[in-house]
Amino acid sequence: MAWDFSTDPEFEAQLDWMRAFVREEVWPIETVFDELGDEGFRRAIAPLQEQVKQRGLWAAHLPPELGGQGFGQVKLGLMHEILGSSPFAPPVFGNQAPDSGNSEVLALAGSADQKERYLHPLLAGDLRSAFSMTEPETAGSDPTLLQTRAVEDGDEWVINGHKWFSTNGSVADFLILMAVTDPEAKPHQRASMFVFPADTPGVRIVRDVPTMEHPIEHFGRYGGHSEIYYEDVRVPKDALLGARGAGFLIAQQRLGPGRIHHCMRWLGVSRRAFDMLCERAVSRFAFDSLLADKQTVQNWIADSLAQMQAARLMTLHAAWKMDTEGAAAARTDISLIKFFGAGVLFDVVDRALQIHGALGYSTDLPLEQMYRFARAARLYDGADEVHRQSVARRVLRGYEPVDVPSQHVPTRREEARRRFADLLETVTSND
Ligand SMILES: Cc1cc2nc3c(=O)[nH]c(=O)nc-3n(C[C@H](O)[C@H](O)[C@H](O)COP(=O)(O)OP(=O)(O)OC[C@H]3O[C@@H](n4cnc5c(N)ncnc54)[C@H](O)[C@@H]3O)c2cc1C
């Protein structure tokens, strides 16, 4: 029976290197990111990206023929747990969202020309991308309601629609867009994907929507969530990405691994918050003892560790299932970790913030930023409720309705009495 939680020593050495590298080289950038600006940030991380490439860890989510490492989801998961500790580690390793997911879409569904034009420069770090699907007017949770339309006109597609929360839209060189091409088809075959340059005439990027994470609007900022109007945008026929009507299929394939990476990155954030929680517990004194001696704080520590351990095992198990049985087999596991992992992140960060009192609420610590980041995790890539619904639906497929509950004791007793009638008679006659 194979049941092994160990990591091979060679890869463990890589993980050790990543832990030290991210802590020593990437964490310091966090405190000067705003001062560096976009160009300064690119220059600051360029030498770090070189080191990552030399180490063979660049764009590890892609297969080797595309310049990636072909790690598989378990190894990628372990790697993302480390990268998640800082929002600036993923770009240093060439696997930041949404570029990593978009590169997977291009690798999966792109034509040779699209790979040449978009994928290779994206992997080289020369281009940036955005994924434009969610609309303000329709429920993103139910993308069969999408209204953005792409209509054929001669050798072109003409796109009209309104999107928002297209992350990195305002700094992107190209966009991957989801639009309805076949409104009469079955709901999940109506939409297609397109890829085209962000400066195509008719693409009007109006703002980066201010959010809890970035409350002050800065247009054209890395990590901004852009609102975009597509007004009679004409793209050539070969801008279609993948088969016509395959938009949902491709989106599903993109989202599965992406959710595993999100969950592992959240564990990286949780671990950093947890360390801060413990450090404060053994440092702060009130009411005759350290906070570490209060039972409430001890409960926070034990509960946080238990939750993180559970989320970690669930996520690595989902990754393992994806590696061994494929994305379809891992769907329930991925939905489970998406809402469970987001909840764990939120709880751990909340406790770490609480134990620091006013300091935790201040921007003198990264906890308030983590807290705002954690809140979004319950929404993007599927709101909690949608993943719970999808788990419950799939679980319930394994059950049949009954007139009498199958565990009804009087019914079971009657059956058992029939089965053991001889024995029961002997026992009774001995009385
Ligand atoms: C930080 C961030 C980054 C994002 N990046 C991108 C991006 O790059 N590209 C992109 O296209 N989109 C992006 N999004 C959008 C994201 O995918 C959507 O917000 C998400 O799909 C939910 O859609 P919605 O906001 O329209 O909410 P709605 O679909 O309107 O849902 C609102 C609420 O309704 C409830 N609900 C929905 N369905 C059910 C149900 N079945 N049962 C019970 N309750 C339900 C849930 O509480 C849900 O939160 C991003 C969002 C965030 C917050």
The ligand as a MOL file (V3000), in Angstrom:
LIG
                    3D

  0  0  0     0  0            999 V3000
M  V30 BEGIN CTAB
M  V30 COUNTS 53 58 0 0 0
M  V30 BEGIN ATOM
M  V30 1 C -9.8870 40.4490 -6.4490 0
M  V30 2 C -10.6980 39.9510 -7.6060 0
M  V30 3 C -10.0750 39.6550 -8.8150 0
M  V30 4 C -10.8380 39.2400 -9.9130 0
M  V30 5 N -10.2040 39.0020 -11.1120 0
M  V30 6 C -10.9530 38.6950 -12.2030 0
M  V30 7 C -10.3430 38.5840 -13.5020 0
M  V30 8 O -9.1170 38.7210 -13.6480 0
M  V30 9 N -11.1420 38.3480 -14.5780 0
M  V30 10 C -12.4930 38.2120 -14.4610 0
M  V30 11 O -13.1600 37.9830 -15.4680 0
M  V30 12 N -13.1100 38.3000 -13.2330 0
M  V30 13 C -12.3760 38.5560 -12.1170 0
M  V30 14 N -12.9910 38.7150 -10.8840 0
M  V30 15 C -14.4340 38.5780 -10.7780 0
M  V30 16 C -14.8750 37.2980 -10.0770 0
M  V30 17 O -14.6160 36.1920 -10.8900 0
M  V30 18 C -16.3750 37.4590 -9.7370 0
M  V30 19 O -16.4670 38.4550 -8.7410 0
M  V30 20 C -17.0140 36.1730 -9.2490 0
M  V30 21 O -17.1390 35.2430 -10.2900 0
M  V30 22 C -18.4240 36.4650 -8.6860 0
M  V30 23 O -19.2100 37.1430 -9.6350 0
M  V30 24 P -19.9660 38.4880 -9.2500 0
M  V30 25 O -19.0160 39.4190 -8.6260 0
M  V30 26 O -20.7060 38.9520 -10.4450 0
M  V30 27 O -20.9910 38.0840 -8.0950 0
M  V30 28 P -22.4280 37.4220 -8.2770 0
M  V30 29 O -22.3610 36.2980 -9.2700 0
M  V30 30 O -23.4140 38.4940 -8.5030 0
M  V30 31 O -22.6270 36.7700 -6.8430 0
M  V30 32 C -22.8160 37.5870 -5.6960 0
M  V30 33 C -23.0830 36.7180 -4.5030 0
M  V30 34 O -24.2560 35.9530 -4.7070 0
M  V30 35 C -24.1900 34.7720 -3.9480 0
M  V30 36 N -24.4280 33.6050 -4.8200 0
M  V30 37 C -24.1340 33.4700 -6.1170 0
M  V30 38 N -24.5010 32.2410 -6.5500 0
M  V30 39 C -25.0230 31.6010 -5.4800 0
M  V30 40 C -25.5780 30.3100 -5.2670 0
M  V30 41 N -25.6220 29.4160 -6.2630 0
M  V30 42 N -26.0180 29.9940 -4.0210 0
M  V30 43 C -25.9500 30.8930 -3.0030 0
M  V30 44 N -25.4500 32.1280 -3.1520 0
M  V30 45 C -24.9860 32.4800 -4.3640 0
M  V30 46 C -22.7610 34.6820 -3.3690 0
M  V30 47 O -22.7670 35.1060 -2.0160 0
M  V30 48 C -21.9840 35.6780 -4.2110 0
M  V30 49 O -20.8710 36.2460 -3.5280 0
M  V30 50 C -12.2460 39.0900 -9.7750 0
M  V30 51 C -12.8540 39.3760 -8.5560 0
M  V30 52 C -12.1070 39.8000 -7.4750 0
M  V30 53 C -12.8100 40.1100 -6.1810 0
M  V30 END ATOM
M  V30 BEGIN BOND
M  V30 1 1 1 2
M  V30 2 1 2 3
M  V30 3 2 2 52
M  V30 4 2 3 4
M  V30 5 1 4 5
M  V30 6 1 4 50
M  V30 7 2 5 6
M  V30 8 1 6 7
M  V30 9 1 6 13
M  V30 10 2 7 8
M  V30 11 1 7 9
M  V30 12 1 9 10
M  V30 13 2 10 11
M  V30 14 1 10 12
M  V30 15 2 12 13
M  V30 16 1 13 14
M  V30 17 1 14 15
M  V30 18 1 14 50
M  V30 19 1 15 16
M  V30 20 1 16 17
M  V30 21 1 16 18
M  V30 22 1 18 19
M  V30 23 1 18 20
M  V30 24 1 20 21
M  V30 25 1 20 22
M  V30 26 1 22 23
M  V30 27 1 23 24
M  V30 28 2 24 25
M  V30 29 1 24 26
M  V30 30 1 24 27
M  V30 31 1 27 28
M  V30 32 2 28 29
M  V30 33 1 28 30
M  V30 34 1 28 31
M  V30 35 1 31 32
M  V30 36 1 32 33
M  V30 37 1 33 34
M  V30 38 1 33 48
M  V30 39 1 34 35
M  V30 40 1 35 36
M  V30 41 1 35 46
M  V30 42 1 36 37
M  V30 43 1 36 45
M  V30 44 2 37 38
M  V30 45 1 38 39
M  V30 46 1 39 40
M  V30 47 2 39 45
M  V30 48 1 40 41
M  V30 49 2 40 42
M  V30 50 1 42 43
M  V30 51 2 43 44
M  V30 52 1 44 45
M  V30 53 1 46 47
M  V30 54 1 46 48
M  V30 55 1 48 49
M  V30 56 2 50 51
M  V30 57 1 51 52
M  V30 58 1 52 53
M  V30 END BOND
M  V30 END CTAB
M  END
